[in-house]
Amino acid sequence: MATALQAWSPLVTVVMPVPIAGHRRRLRGYNQTELLAAEVARDSRLPLVRRALRKCLSTAPQVQQPDEEARRRNVAGSFNCRGRPPAGGVLLIDDVITTGATLDACARVLLNAGSGPVFALTFARED
């Protein structure tokens, strides 16, 4: 992880977790990607931006979707940006990547709202 952060460091100005739906956060009591993002932000000495990206529609869990196209449809339109995103680069944190549909949906929202470049860091990959 340290090597990846060093490569991005000139471009990344903030760390941002992928948001989860409010009811899932209430059930769990936490957002696992927010906890991961907080550690990355601390280790990289970058600000953590927790609330700029929001999950505005509750969707079925991605793991229940049969294929990449279904995953993309499932998250389409389910995120929005609160206000103007950071102008600099964003390091978007998610726990698991399978097809990249969630990260892609989040990155598109940030970029369309005026963010700088968006990079992604995940901690596990599911095949």
Rosetta blueprint (number, residue, H / E / L):
1 M L
2 A H
3 T H
4 A H
5 L H
6 Q H
7 A H
8 W H
9 S L
10 P L
11 L L
12 V E
13 T E
14 V E
15 V E
16 M E
17 P E
18 V L
19 P L
20 I L
21 A L
22 G H
23 H H
24 R H
25 R H
26 R H
27 L H
28 R H
29 G L
30 Y L
31 N L
32 Q H
33 T H
34 E H
35 L H
36 L H
37 A H
38 A H
39 E H
40 V H
41 A H
42 R H
43 D H
44 S H
45 R L
46 L L
47 P L
48 L E
49 V L
50 R L
51 R L
52 A L
53 L E
54 R E
55 K E
56 C L
57 L L
58 S L
59 T L
60 A L
61 P L
62 Q H
63 V H
64 Q H
65 Q L
66 P L
67 D L
68 E H
69 E H
70 A H
71 R H
72 R H
73 R H
74 N H
75 V H
76 A L
77 G L
78 S L
79 F E
80 N E
81 C E
82 R L
83 G L
84 R L
85 P L
86 P L
87 A L
88 G L
89 G E
90 V E
91 L E
92 L E
93 I E
94 D E
95 D E
96 V E
97 I E
98 T L
99 T L
100 G L
101 A H
102 T H
103 L H
104 D H
105 A H
106 C H
107 A H
108 R H
109 V H
110 L H
111 L H
112 N H
113 A L
114 G L
115 S L
116 G L
117 P L
118 V E
119 F E
120 A E
121 L E
122 T E
123 F E
124 A E
125 R E
126 E L
127 D L
